Amino acid sequence: MSQPNLYHFTLTRLDGRPFDFEALRGKKVMIVNTASECGLTPQYEQLQELYTSHGGDRFEIIGCPANNFGAQEPGTNEEIGQFCSRNYGVSFPMMQKLSVKGDDQHPLYAWLTQKAQNGVADYTVEWNFHKFLIDEQGRLVRDVHPQTLPIDPEVVEWIES
């Protein structure tokens, strides 16, 4: 069954508290699958920079740790939280580890990657730090390649527009 927008989902934060995407209504959102032992892990720094400069009433970043690529997120939810805080000062919401592809793909990622559900396009999560941009109405806009930095001018212009 297709989900018309992002607001139908609920995830669990690293600390075990529920996170209802309804709370994001009216904001632009970046959803990114993360990993602590990846060559792209330093993107946490740019994600936090973007969150510091643009996060708040109009923009939110949601981090979704996943162990789907090369077992690069082996830690527990507690270990992931400590890693993000200690190494990058992450203050944007981080969710509990989930699967972004395969037989155990989380429903959120099924919505993000399947045109039949999101109404926009089929996407393949290619690696860690693949980003998805959602508009203020909770509709998927596009994806951003894992190698593209979170502070890429095209991403910043989209947030500011």
CNS distance restraints for C-alpha pairs under 8 A (distance, minus, plus):
assign (resid   1 and name CA) (resid 117 and name CA) 7.11 0.50 0.50
assign (resid   2 and name CA) (resid 111 and name CA) 7.32 0.50 0.50
assign (resid   2 and name CA) (resid 116 and name CA) 6.70 0.50 0.50
assign (resid   2 and name CA) (resid 117 and name CA) 4.12 0.50 0.50
assign (resid   2 and name CA) (resid 118 and name CA) 6.96 0.50 0.50
assign (resid   3 and name CA) (resid   8 and name CA) 6.73 0.50 0.50
assign (resid   3 and name CA) (resid 111 and name CA) 6.86 0.50 0.50
assign (resid   3 and name CA) (resid 117 and name CA) 5.87 0.50 0.50
assign (resid   3 and name CA) (resid 118 and name CA) 6.81 0.50 0.50
assign (resid   4 and name CA) (resid   8 and name CA) 7.95 0.50 0.50
assign (resid   4 and name CA) (resid 117 and name CA) 7.36 0.50 0.50
assign (resid   4 and name CA) (resid 118 and name CA) 6.69 0.50 0.50
assign (resid   4 and name CA) (resid 119 and name CA) 7.94 0.50 0.50
assign (resid   4 and name CA) (resid 139 and name CA) 7.56 0.50 0.50
assign (resid   5 and name CA) (resid 118 and name CA) 7.26 0.50 0.50
assign (resid   5 and name CA) (resid 137 and name CA) 7.50 0.50 0.50
assign (resid   5 and name CA) (resid 138 and name CA) 4.90 0.50 0.50
assign (resid   5 and name CA) (resid 139 and name CA) 5.19 0.50 0.50
assign (resid   5 and name CA) (resid 140 and name CA) 7.55 0.50 0.50
assign (resid   6 and name CA) (resid  21 and name CA) 6.51 0.50 0.50
assign (resid   6 and name CA) (resid  22 and name CA) 7.74 0.50 0.50
assign (resid   6 and name CA) (resid 134 and name CA) 7.84 0.50 0.50
assign (resid   6 and name CA) (resid 138 and name CA) 4.77 0.50 0.50
assign (resid   6 and name CA) (resid 139 and name CA) 6.49 0.50 0.50
assign (resid   6 and name CA) (resid 140 and name CA) 7.84 0.50 0.50
assign (resid   7 and name CA) (resid  20 and name CA) 7.51 0.50 0.50
assign (resid   7 and name CA) (resid  21 and name CA) 4.82 0.50 0.50
assign (resid   7 and name CA) (resid  22 and name CA) 4.48 0.50 0.50
assign (resid   7 and name CA) (resid  23 and name CA) 7.87 0.50 0.50
assign (resid   7 and name CA) (resid  24 and name CA) 7.42 0.50 0.50
assign (resid   7 and name CA) (resid  25 and name CA) 7.09 0.50 0.50
assign (resid   7 and name CA) (resid 138 and name CA) 6.28 0.50 0.50
assign (resid   8 and name CA) (resid  21 and name CA) 6.88 0.50 0.50
assign (resid   8 and name CA) (resid  22 and name CA) 7.02 0.50 0.50
assign (resid   9 and name CA) (resid  20 and name CA) 6.50 0.50 0.50
assign (resid   9 and name CA) (resid  21 and name CA) 5.69 0.50 0.50
assign (resid   9 and name CA) (resid  22 and name CA) 7.72 0.50 0.50
assign (resid   9 and name CA) (resid 108 and name CA) 6.69 0.50 0.50
assign (resid  10 and name CA) (resid  18 and name CA) 6.85 0.50 0.50
assign (resid  10 and name CA) (resid  19 and name CA) 5.53 0.50 0.50
assign (resid  10 and name CA) (resid  20 and name CA) 4.45 0.50 0.50
assign (resid  10 and name CA) (resid  21 and name CA) 5.78 0.50 0.50
assign (resid  11 and name CA) (resid  18 and name CA) 5.96 0.50 0.50
assign (resid  11 and name CA) (resid  19 and name CA) 5.16 0.50 0.50
assign (resid  11 and name CA) (resid  20 and name CA) 6.62 0.50 0.50
assign (resid  11 and name CA) (resid  21 and name CA) 7.90 0.50 0.50
assign (resid  11 and name CA) (resid  95 and name CA) 6.63 0.50 0.50
assign (resid  11 and name CA) (resid  96 and name CA) 7.63 0.50 0.50
assign (resid  12 and name CA) (resid  16 and name CA) 5.71 0.50 0.50
assign (resid  12 and name CA) (resid  17 and name CA) 5.67 0.50 0.50
assign (resid  12 and name CA) (resid  18 and name CA) 4.44 0.50 0.50
assign (resid  12 and name CA) (resid  19 and name CA) 5.50 0.50 0.50
assign (resid  12 and name CA) (resid  95 and name CA) 5.55 0.50 0.50
assign (resid  12 and name CA) (resid  96 and name CA) 5.71 0.50 0.50
assign (resid  13 and name CA) (resid  17 and name CA) 5.32 0.50 0.50
assign (resid  13 and name CA) (resid  18 and name CA) 6.03 0.50 0.50
assign (resid  13 and name CA) (resid  19 and name CA) 6.21 0.50 0.50
assign (resid  13 and name CA) (resid  93 and name CA) 7.09 0.50 0.50
assign (resid  13 and name CA) (resid  94 and name CA) 5.80 0.50 0.50
assign (resid  13 and name CA) (resid  95 and name CA) 3.97 0.50 0.50
assign (resid  13 and name CA) (resid  96 and name CA) 5.35 0.50 0.50
assign (resid  14 and name CA) (resid  77 and name CA) 5.38 0.50 0.50
assign (resid  14 and name CA) (resid  78 and name CA) 6.68 0.50 0.50
assign (resid  14 and name CA) (resid  80 and name CA) 7.93 0.50 0.50
assign (resid  14 and name CA) (resid  81 and name CA) 6.50 0.50 0.50
assign (resid  14 and name CA) (resid  94 and name CA) 6.00 0.50 0.50
assign (resid  14 and name CA) (resid  95 and name CA) 4.98 0.50 0.50
assign (resid  14 and name CA) (resid  96 and name CA) 4.59 0.50 0.50
assign (resid  14 and name CA) (resid  97 and name CA) 7.86 0.50 0.50
assign (resid  15 and name CA) (resid  77 and name CA) 7.62 0.50 0.50
assign (resid  15 and name CA) (resid  78 and name CA) 7.30 0.50 0.50
assign (resid  15 and name CA) (resid  96 and name CA) 7.94 0.50 0.50
assign (resid  16 and name CA) (resid  96 and name CA) 7.66 0.50 0.50
assign (resid  21 and name CA) (resid  25 and name CA) 7.52 0.50 0.50
assign (resid  24 and name CA) (resid  28 and name CA) 7.90 0.50 0.50
assign (resid  24 and name CA) (resid  29 and name CA) 7.64 0.50 0.50
assign (resid  24 and name CA) (resid  60 and name CA) 7.55 0.50 0.50
assign (resid  24 and name CA) (resid 138 and name CA) 8.00 0.50 0.50
assign (resid  25 and name CA) (resid 136 and name CA) 6.35 0.50 0.50
assign (resid  25 and name CA) (resid 137 and name CA) 6.54 0.50 0.50
assign (resid  25 and name CA) (resid 138 and name CA) 6.72 0.50 0.50
assign (resid  26 and name CA) (resid  58 and name CA) 7.03 0.50 0.50
assign (resid  26 and name CA) (resid 136 and name CA) 4.35 0.50 0.50
assign (resid  26 and name CA) (resid 137 and name CA) 6.13 0.50 0.50
assign (resid  26 and name CA) (resid 138 and name CA) 7.81 0.50 0.50
assign (resid  27 and name CA) (resid  57 and name CA) 6.76 0.50 0.50
assign (resid  27 and name CA) (resid  58 and name CA) 4.55 0.50 0.50
assign (resid  27 and name CA) (resid  59 and name CA) 5.08 0.50 0.50
assign (resid  27 and name CA) (resid  60 and name CA) 6.80 0.50 0.50
assign (resid  27 and name CA) (resid 135 and name CA) 6.88 0.50 0.50
assign (resid  27 and name CA) (resid 136 and name CA) 4.56 0.50 0.50
assign (resid  27 and name CA) (resid 137 and name CA) 7.72 0.50 0.50
assign (resid  28 and name CA) (resid  58 and name CA) 6.10 0.50 0.50
assign (resid  28 and name CA) (resid  59 and name CA) 4.71 0.50 0.50
assign (resid  28 and name CA) (resid  60 and name CA) 6.41 0.50 0.50
assign (resid  28 and name CA) (resid 133 and name CA) 7.35 0.50 0.50
assign (resid  28 and name CA) (resid 134 and name CA) 5.67 0.50 0.50
assign (resid  28 and name CA) (resid 135 and name CA) 4.68 0.50 0.50
assign (resid  28 and name CA) (resid 136 and name CA) 4.84 0.50 0.50
assign (resid  28 and name CA) (resid 138 and name CA) 7.82 0.50 0.50
assign (resid  28 and name CA) (resid 159 and name CA) 6.81 0.50 0.50
assign (resid  29 and name CA) (resid  59 and name CA) 5.66 0.50 0.50
assign (resid  29 and name CA) (resid  60 and name CA) 4.83 0.50 0.50
assign (resid  29 and name CA) (resid  61 and name CA) 5.73 0.50 0.50
assign (resid  29 and name CA) (resid  62 and name CA) 7.38 0.50 0.50
assign (resid  29 and name CA) (resid 133 and name CA) 5.80 0.50 0.50
assign (resid  29 and name CA) (resid 134 and name CA) 4.98 0.50 0.50
assign (resid  29 and name CA) (resid 135 and name CA) 6.57 0.50 0.50
assign (resid  29 and name CA) (resid 136 and name CA) 7.69 0.50 0.50
assign (resid  30 and name CA) (resid  59 and name CA) 7.98 0.50 0.50
assign (resid  30 and name CA) (resid  60 and name CA) 6.38 0.50 0.50
assign (resid  30 and name CA) (resid  61 and name CA) 4.77 0.50 0.50
assign (resid  30 and name CA) (resid  62 and name CA) 6.22 0.50 0.50
assign (resid  30 and name CA) (resid 131 and name CA) 6.40 0.50 0.50
assign (resid  30 and name CA) (resid 132 and name CA) 5.51 0.50 0.50
assign (resid  30 and name CA) (resid 133 and name CA) 4.75 0.50 0.50
assign (resid  30 and name CA) (resid 134 and name CA) 6.36 0.50 0.50
assign (resid  31 and name CA) (resid  61 and name CA) 5.96 0.50 0.50
assign (resid  31 and name CA) (resid  62 and name CA) 4.84 0.50 0.50
assign (resid  31 and name CA) (resid  63 and name CA) 6.14 0.50 0.50
assign (resid  31 and name CA) (resid  64 and name CA) 7.25 0.50 0.50
assign (resid  31 and name CA) (resid 131 and name CA) 5.65 0.50 0.50
assign (resid  31 and name CA) (resid 132 and name CA) 5.15 0.50 0.50
assign (resid  31 and name CA) (resid 133 and name CA) 6.66 0.50 0.50
assign (resid  31 and name CA) (resid 134 and name CA) 7.99 0.50 0.50
assign (resid  32 and name CA) (resid  61 and name CA) 7.62 0.50 0.50
assign (resid  32 and name CA) (resid  62 and name CA) 6.38 0.50 0.50
assign (resid  32 and name CA) (resid  63 and name CA) 5.22 0.50 0.50
assign (resid  32 and name CA) (resid  64 and name CA) 5.96 0.50 0.50
assign (resid  32 and name CA) (resid 129 and name CA) 5.50 0.50 0.50
assign (resid  32 and name CA) (resid 130 and name CA) 5.65 0.50 0.50
assign (resid  32 and name CA) (resid 131 and name CA) 4.49 0.50 0.50
assign (resid  32 and name CA) (resid 132 and name CA) 6.46 0.50 0.50
assign (resid  33 and name CA) (resid  63 and name CA) 6.00 0.50 0.50
assign (resid  33 and name CA) (resid  64 and name CA) 4.56 0.50 0.50
assign (resid  33 and name CA) (resid  65 and name CA) 5.40 0.50 0.50
assign (resid  33 and name CA) (resid  66 and name CA) 6.05 0.50 0.50
assign (resid  33 and name CA) (resid 100 and name CA) 7.49 0.50 0.50
assign (resid  33 and name CA) (resid 128 and name CA) 5.64 0.50 0.50
assign (resid  33 and name CA) (resid 129 and name CA) 5.03 0.50 0.50
assign (resid  33 and name CA) (resid 130 and name CA) 5.99 0.50 0.50
assign (resid  33 and name CA) (resid 131 and name CA) 7.07 0.50 0.50
assign (resid  34 and name CA) (resid  41 and name CA) 7.34 0.50 0.50
assign (resid  34 and name CA) (resid  63 and name CA) 6.34 0.50 0.50
assign (resid  34 and name CA) (resid  64 and name CA) 5.77 0.50 0.50
assign (resid  34 and name CA) (resid  65 and name CA) 4.47 0.50 0.50
assign (resid  34 and name CA) (resid  66 and name CA) 6.07 0.50 0.50
assign (resid  34 and name CA) (resid  73 and name CA) 7.86 0.50 0.50
assign (resid  34 and name CA) (resid 128 and name CA) 5.47 0.50 0.50
assign (resid  34 and name CA) (resid 129 and name CA) 5.21 0.50 0.50
assign (resid  35 and name CA) (resid  41 and name CA) 6.25 0.50 0.50
assign (resid  35 and name CA) (resid  65 and name CA) 5.65 0.50 0.50
assign (resid  35 and name CA) (resid  66 and name CA) 6.22 0.50 0.50
assign (resid  35 and name CA) (resid  67 and name CA) 6.96 0.50 0.50
assign (resid  35 and name CA) (resid  72 and name CA) 5.70 0.50 0.50
assign (resid  35 and name CA) (resid  73 and name CA) 4.72 0.50 0.50
assign (resid  35 and name CA) (resid 128 and name CA) 6.23 0.50 0.50
assign (resid  35 and name CA) (resid 129 and name CA) 7.58 0.50 0.50
assign (resid  36 and name CA) (resid  41 and name CA) 5.77 0.50 0.50
assign (resid  36 and name CA) (resid  72 and name CA) 6.35 0.50 0.50
assign (resid  36 and name CA) (resid  73 and name CA) 5.44 0.50 0.50
assign (resid  36 and name CA) (resid  80 and name CA) 7.18 0.50 0.50
assign (resid  36 and name CA) (resid  83 and name CA) 7.41 0.50 0.50
assign (resid  37 and name CA) (resid  41 and name CA) 6.51 0.50 0.50
assign (resid  37 and name CA) (resid  72 and name CA) 4.73 0.50 0.50
assign (resid  37 and name CA) (resid  73 and name CA) 6.17 0.50 0.50
assign (resid  38 and name CA) (resid  72 and name CA) 5.68 0.50 0.50
assign (resid  38 and name CA) (resid 128 and name CA) 7.39 0.50 0.50
assign (resid  40 and name CA) (resid 128 and name CA) 7.24 0.50 0.50
assign (resid  40 and name CA) (resid 129 and name CA) 6.98 0.50 0.50
assign (resid  40 and name CA) (resid 146 and name CA) 7.87 0.50 0.50
assign (resid  40 and name CA) (resid 147 and name CA) 7.49 0.50 0.50
assign (resid  41 and name CA) (resid 129 and name CA) 7.87 0.50 0.50
assign (resid  42 and name CA) (resid  46 and name CA) 7.59 0.50 0.50
assign (resid  43 and name CA) (resid  47 and name CA) 6.10 0.50 0.50
assign (resid  43 and name CA) (resid 129 and name CA) 7.61 0.50 0.50
assign (resid  43 and name CA) (resid 149 and name CA) 6.67 0.50 0.50
assign (resid  43 and name CA) (resid 150 and name CA) 7.08 0.50 0.50
assign (resid  44 and name CA) (resid  48 and name CA) 6.07 0.50 0.50
assign (resid  44 and name CA) (resid  84 and name CA) 7.75 0.50 0.50
assign (resid  44 and name CA) (resid  88 and name CA) 6.30 0.50 0.50
assign (resid  44 and name CA) (resid  90 and name CA) 7.38 0.50 0.50
assign (resid  45 and name CA) (resid  49 and name CA) 6.18 0.50 0.50
assign (resid  45 and name CA) (resid  88 and name CA) 5.68 0.50 0.50
assign (resid  46 and name CA) (resid  50 and name CA) 6.00 0.50 0.50
assign (resid  46 and name CA) (resid 149 and name CA) 7.08 0.50 0.50
assign (resid  46 and name CA) (resid 150 and name CA) 5.83 0.50 0.50
assign (resid  46 and name CA) (resid 151 and name CA) 6.06 0.50 0.50
assign (resid  47 and name CA) (resid  51 and name CA) 6.12 0.50 0.50
assign (resid  47 and name CA) (resid  61 and name CA) 7.80 0.50 0.50
assign (resid  47 and name CA) (resid 150 and name CA) 5.66 0.50 0.50
assign (resid  47 and name CA) (resid 151 and name CA) 7.32 0.50 0.50
assign (resid  48 and name CA) (resid  52 and name CA) 5.98 0.50 0.50
assign (resid  48 and name CA) (resid  88 and name CA) 7.36 0.50 0.50
assign (resid  48 and name CA) (resid  89 and name CA) 7.35 0.50 0.50
assign (resid  48 and name CA) (resid  90 and name CA) 5.77 0.50 0.50
assign (resid  48 and name CA) (resid  91 and name CA) 7.06 0.50 0.50
assign (resid  48 and name CA) (resid  92 and name CA) 7.20 0.50 0.50
assign (resid  49 and name CA) (resid  53 and name CA) 6.21 0.50 0.50
assign (resid  49 and name CA) (resid 151 and name CA) 7.84 0.50 0.50
assign (resid  50 and name CA) (resid  54 and name CA) 5.79 0.50 0.50
assign (resid  50 and name CA) (resid  55 and name CA) 7.11 0.50 0.50
assign (resid  50 and name CA) (resid 150 and name CA) 7.02 0.50 0.50
assign (resid  50 and name CA) (resid 151 and name CA) 6.20 0.50 0.50
assign (resid  51 and name CA) (resid  55 and name CA) 4.37 0.50 0.50
assign (resid  51 and name CA) (resid  56 and name CA) 7.90 0.50 0.50
assign (resid  51 and name CA) (resid  59 and name CA) 7.95 0.50 0.50
assign (resid  51 and name CA) (resid  60 and name CA) 7.11 0.50 0.50
assign (resid  51 and name CA) (resid  61 and name CA) 6.77 0.50 0.50
assign (resid  51 and name CA) (resid  91 and name CA) 7.98 0.50 0.50
assign (resid  51 and name CA) (resid  92 and name CA) 6.74 0.50 0.50
assign (resid  54 and name CA) (resid  58 and name CA) 7.67 0.50 0.50
assign (resid  54 and name CA) (resid  59 and name CA) 6.25 0.50 0.50
assign (resid  54 and name CA) (resid 159 and name CA) 7.76 0.50 0.50
assign (resid  55 and name CA) (resid  59 and name CA) 4.83 0.50 0.50
assign (resid  55 and name CA) (resid  60 and name CA) 5.33 0.50 0.50
assign (resid  55 and name CA) (resid  61 and name CA) 7.39 0.50 0.50
assign (resid  56 and name CA) (resid  60 and name CA) 6.50 0.50 0.50
assign (resid  59 and name CA) (resid 159 and name CA) 7.07 0.50 0.50
assign (resid  60 and name CA) (resid  92 and name CA) 7.42 0.50 0.50
assign (resid  61 and name CA) (resid  92 and name CA) 5.99 0.50 0.50
assign (resid  61 and name CA) (resid  93 and name CA) 6.85 0.50 0.50
assign (resid  62 and name CA) (resid  92 and name CA) 6.62 0.50 0.50
assign (resid  62 and name CA) (resid  93 and name CA) 5.36 0.50 0.50
assign (resid  62 and name CA) (resid  94 and name CA) 6.00 0.50 0.50
assign (resid  62 and name CA) (resid  95 and name CA) 7.32 0.50 0.50
assign (resid  63 and name CA) (resid  92 and name CA) 7.45 0.50 0.50
assign (resid  63 and name CA) (resid  93 and name CA) 6.27 0.50 0.50
assign (resid  63 and name CA) (resid  94 and name CA) 4.55 0.50 0.50
assign (resid  63 and name CA) (resid  95 and name CA) 6.06 0.50 0.50
assign (resid  64 and name CA) (resid  94 and name CA) 6.15 0.50 0.50
assign (resid  64 and name CA) (resid  95 and name CA) 5.25 0.50 0.50
assign (resid  64 and name CA) (resid  96 and name CA) 6.79 0.50 0.50
assign (resid  64 and name CA) (resid  97 and name CA) 6.31 0.50 0.50
assign (resid  64 and name CA) (resid  98 and name CA) 6.80 0.50 0.50
assign (resid  65 and name CA) (resid  73 and name CA) 6.94 0.50 0.50
assign (resid  65 and name CA) (resid  80 and name CA) 7.93 0.50 0.50
assign (resid  65 and name CA) (resid  94 and name CA) 7.62 0.50 0.50
assign (resid  65 and name CA) (resid  95 and name CA) 6.89 0.50 0.50
assign (resid  65 and name CA) (resid  96 and name CA) 6.64 0.50 0.50
assign (resid  65 and name CA) (resid  97 and name CA) 4.68 0.50 0.50
assign (resid  65 and name CA) (resid  98 and name CA) 6.40 0.50 0.50
assign (resid  66 and name CA) (resid  73 and name CA) 6.09 0.50 0.50
assign (resid  66 and name CA) (resid  97 and name CA) 5.33 0.50 0.50
assign (resid  66 and name CA) (resid  98 and name CA) 5.28 0.50 0.50
assign (resid  66 and name CA) (resid  99 and name CA) 5.59 0.50 0.50
assign (resid  66 and name CA) (resid 100 and name CA) 6.66 0.50 0.50
assign (resid  66 and name CA) (resid 128 and name CA) 7.68 0.50 0.50
assign (resid  67 and name CA) (resid  71 and name CA) 5.10 0.50 0.50
assign (resid  67 and name CA) (resid  72 and name CA) 5.81 0.50 0.50
assign (resid  67 and name CA) (resid  73 and name CA) 4.61 0.50 0.50
assign (resid  67 and name CA) (resid  74 and name CA) 6.42 0.50 0.50
assign (resid  67 and name CA) (resid  97 and name CA) 7.57 0.50 0.50
assign (resid  67 and name CA) (resid  98 and name CA) 7.64 0.50 0.50
assign (resid  67 and name CA) (resid  99 and name CA) 6.96 0.50 0.50
assign (resid  68 and name CA) (resid  72 and name CA) 7.74 0.50 0.50
assign (resid  68 and name CA) (resid  99 and name CA) 6.41 0.50 0.50
assign (resid  68 and name CA) (resid 100 and name CA) 6.86 0.50 0.50
assign (resid  68 and name CA) (resid 101 and name CA) 7.10 0.50 0.50
assign (resid  69 and name CA) (resid 127 and name CA) 6.27 0.50 0.50
assign (resid  69 and name CA) (resid 128 and name CA) 6.82 0.50 0.50
assign (resid  75 and name CA) (resid  79 and name CA) 5.47 0.50 0.50
assign (resid  75 and name CA) (resid  80 and name CA) 5.85 0.50 0.50
assign (resid  76 and name CA) (resid  80 and name CA) 6.14 0.50 0.50
assign (resid  77 and name CA) (resid  81 and name CA) 6.24 0.50 0.50
assign (resid  77 and name CA) (resid  96 and name CA) 5.79 0.50 0.50
assign (resid  77 and name CA) (resid  97 and name CA) 6.53 0.50 0.50
assign (resid  78 and name CA) (resid  82 and name CA) 6.30 0.50 0.50
assign (resid  79 and name CA) (resid  83 and name CA) 6.06 0.50 0.50
assign (resid  80 and name CA) (resid  84 and name CA) 6.16 0.50 0.50
assign (resid  81 and name CA) (resid  85 and name CA) 6.14 0.50 0.50
assign (resid  81 and name CA) (resid  94 and name CA) 7.66 0.50 0.50
assign (resid  82 and name CA) (resid  86 and name CA) 5.83 0.50 0.50
assign (resid  83 and name CA) (resid  87 and name CA) 5.80 0.50 0.50
assign (resid  83 and name CA) (resid  88 and name CA) 7.79 0.50 0.50
assign (resid  84 and name CA) (resid  88 and name CA) 5.41 0.50 0.50
assign (resid  84 and name CA) (resid  89 and name CA) 6.27 0.50 0.50
assign (resid  84 and name CA) (resid  90 and name CA) 5.49 0.50 0.50
assign (resid  85 and name CA) (resid  89 and name CA) 4.34 0.50 0.50
assign (resid  85 and name CA) (resid  90 and name CA) 5.16 0.50 0.50
assign (resid  85 and name CA) (resid  91 and name CA) 7.54 0.50 0.50
assign (resid  98 and name CA) (resid 105 and name CA) 7.67 0.50 0.50
assign (resid  98 and name CA) (resid 106 and name CA) 6.37 0.50 0.50
assign (resid  99 and name CA) (resid 104 and name CA) 6.17 0.50 0.50
assign (resid  99 and name CA) (resid 105 and name CA) 4.84 0.50 0.50
assign (resid  99 and name CA) (resid 106 and name CA) 5.54 0.50 0.50
assign (resid  99 and name CA) (resid 109 and name CA) 7.93 0.50 0.50
assign (resid 100 and name CA) (resid 105 and name CA) 5.10 0.50 0.50
assign (resid 100 and name CA) (resid 106 and name CA) 6.14 0.50 0.50
assign (resid 100 and name CA) (resid 109 and name CA) 5.48 0.50 0.50
assign (resid 100 and name CA) (resid 110 and name CA) 7.83 0.50 0.50
assign (resid 100 and name CA) (resid 125 and name CA) 7.04 0.50 0.50
assign (resid 101 and name CA) (resid 105 and name CA) 4.59 0.50 0.50
assign (resid 101 and name CA) (resid 106 and name CA) 7.61 0.50 0.50
assign (resid 101 and name CA) (resid 109 and name CA) 7.31 0.50 0.50
assign (resid 101 and name CA) (resid 110 and name CA) 7.87 0.50 0.50
assign (resid 101 and name CA) (resid 125 and name CA) 7.13 0.50 0.50
assign (resid 105 and name CA) (resid 109 and name CA) 6.48 0.50 0.50
assign (resid 105 and name CA) (resid 110 and name CA) 6.52 0.50 0.50
assign (resid 106 and name CA) (resid 110 and name CA) 6.37 0.50 0.50
assign (resid 107 and name CA) (resid 111 and name CA) 6.22 0.50 0.50
assign (resid 108 and name CA) (resid 112 and name CA) 6.27 0.50 0.50
assign (resid 109 and name CA) (resid 113 and name CA) 5.98 0.50 0.50
assign (resid 110 and name CA) (resid 114 and name CA) 5.81 0.50 0.50
assign (resid 110 and name CA) (resid 117 and name CA) 7.43 0.50 0.50
assign (resid 111 and name CA) (resid 115 and name CA) 7.71 0.50 0.50
assign (resid 111 and name CA) (resid 117 and name CA) 5.10 0.50 0.50
assign (resid 111 and name CA) (resid 118 and name CA) 5.36 0.50 0.50
assign (resid 112 and name CA) (resid 117 and name CA) 7.76 0.50 0.50
assign (resid 112 and name CA) (resid 118 and name CA) 6.24 0.50 0.50
assign (resid 112 and name CA) (resid 123 and name CA) 7.40 0.50 0.50
assign (resid 112 and name CA) (resid 132 and name CA) 7.42 0.50 0.50
assign (resid 112 and name CA) (resid 140 and name CA) 7.09 0.50 0.50
assign (resid 113 and name CA) (resid 118 and name CA) 7.49 0.50 0.50
assign (resid 113 and name CA) (resid 121 and name CA) 7.26 0.50 0.50
assign (resid 113 and name CA) (resid 122 and name CA) 5.15 0.50 0.50
assign (resid 113 and name CA) (resid 123 and name CA) 4.49 0.50 0.50
assign (resid 113 and name CA) (resid 124 and name CA) 6.18 0.50 0.50
assign (resid 113 and name CA) (resid 125 and name CA) 7.47 0.50 0.50
assign (resid 114 and name CA) (resid 118 and name CA) 6.12 0.50 0.50
assign (resid 114 and name CA) (resid 119 and name CA) 7.91 0.50 0.50
assign (resid 114 and name CA) (resid 121 and name CA) 6.52 0.50 0.50
assign (resid 114 and name CA) (resid 122 and name CA) 4.63 0.50 0.50
assign (resid 114 and name CA) (resid 123 and name CA) 6.60 0.50 0.50
assign (resid 115 and name CA) (resid 119 and name CA) 4.82 0.50 0.50
assign (resid 115 and name CA) (resid 120 and name CA) 5.34 0.50 0.50
assign (resid 115 and name CA) (resid 121 and name CA) 4.34 0.50 0.50
assign (resid 115 and name CA) (resid 122 and name CA) 4.73 0.50 0.50
assign (resid 115 and name CA) (resid 123 and name CA) 7.98 0.50 0.50
assign (resid 118 and name CA) (resid 139 and name CA) 7.55 0.50 0.50
assign (resid 118 and name CA) (resid 140 and name CA) 6.61 0.50 0.50
assign (resid 120 and name CA) (resid 140 and name CA) 6.86 0.50 0.50
assign (resid 120 and name CA) (resid 141 and name CA) 7.39 0.50 0.50
assign (resid 123 and name CA) (resid 143 and name CA) 7.52 0.50 0.50
assign (resid 125 and name CA) (resid 130 and name CA) 6.19 0.50 0.50
assign (resid 126 and name CA) (resid 130 and name CA) 6.85 0.50 0.50
assign (resid 126 and name CA) (resid 145 and name CA) 7.80 0.50 0.50
assign (resid 126 and name CA) (resid 146 and name CA) 7.28 0.50 0.50
assign (resid 127 and name CA) (resid 146 and name CA) 6.28 0.50 0.50
assign (resid 128 and name CA) (resid 146 and name CA) 6.35 0.50 0.50
assign (resid 129 and name CA) (resid 145 and name CA) 7.89 0.50 0.50
assign (resid 129 and name CA) (resid 146 and name CA) 4.79 0.50 0.50
assign (resid 129 and name CA) (resid 147 and name CA) 7.73 0.50 0.50
assign (resid 130 and name CA) (resid 143 and name CA) 7.35 0.50 0.50
assign (resid 130 and name CA) (resid 144 and name CA) 6.17 0.50 0.50
assign (resid 130 and name CA) (resid 145 and name CA) 5.45 0.50 0.50
assign (resid 130 and name CA) (resid 146 and name CA) 4.18 0.50 0.50
assign (resid 130 and name CA) (resid 147 and name CA) 7.95 0.50 0.50
assign (resid 131 and name CA) (resid 143 and name CA) 5.60 0.50 0.50
assign (resid 131 and name CA) (resid 144 and name CA) 4.88 0.50 0.50
assign (resid 131 and name CA) (resid 145 and name CA) 6.60 0.50 0.50
assign (resid 131 and name CA) (resid 146 and name CA) 6.69 0.50 0.50
assign (resid 132 and name CA) (resid 140 and name CA) 7.35 0.50 0.50
assign (resid 132 and name CA) (resid 141 and name CA) 7.65 0.50 0.50
assign (resid 132 and name CA) (resid 142 and name CA) 5.98 0.50 0.50
assign (resid 132 and name CA) (resid 143 and name CA) 4.33 0.50 0.50
assign (resid 132 and name CA) (resid 144 and name CA) 6.09 0.50 0.50
assign (resid 133 and name CA) (resid 140 and name CA) 6.13 0.50 0.50
assign (resid 133 and name CA) (resid 141 and name CA) 5.53 0.50 0.50
assign (resid 133 and name CA) (resid 142 and name CA) 5.52 0.50 0.50
assign (resid 133 and name CA) (resid 143 and name CA) 6.07 0.50 0.50
assign (resid 133 and name CA) (resid 144 and name CA) 7.66 0.50 0.50
assign (resid 134 and name CA) (resid 138 and name CA) 5.74 0.50 0.50
assign (resid 134 and name CA) (resid 139 and name CA) 5.36 0.50 0.50
assign (resid 134 and name CA) (resid 140 and name CA) 4.45 0.50 0.50
assign (resid 134 and name CA) (resid 141 and name CA) 5.36 0.50 0.50
assign (resid 134 and name CA) (resid 142 and name CA) 7.45 0.50 0.50
assign (resid 135 and name CA) (resid 139 and name CA) 5.44 0.50 0.50
assign (resid 135 and name CA) (resid 140 and name CA) 6.49 0.50 0.50
assign (resid 135 and name CA) (resid 141 and name CA) 6.35 0.50 0.50
assign (resid 144 and name CA) (resid 148 and name CA) 6.60 0.50 0.50
assign (resid 148 and name CA) (resid 152 and name CA) 6.66 0.50 0.50
assign (resid 150 and name CA) (resid 155 and name CA) 6.77 0.50 0.50
assign (resid 151 and name CA) (resid 155 and name CA) 6.47 0.50 0.50
assign (resid 151 and name CA) (resid 156 and name CA) 6.16 0.50 0.50
assign (resid 152 and name CA) (resid 156 and name CA) 6.37 0.50 0.50
assign (resid 153 and name CA) (resid 157 and name CA) 5.92 0.50 0.50
assign (resid 154 and name CA) (resid 158 and name CA) 6.24 0.50 0.50
assign (resid 155 and name CA) (resid 159 and name CA) 6.38 0.50 0.50
assign (resid 156 and name CA) (resid 160 and name CA) 6.18 0.50 0.50
assign (resid 157 and name CA) (resid 161 and name CA) 5.92 0.50 0.50
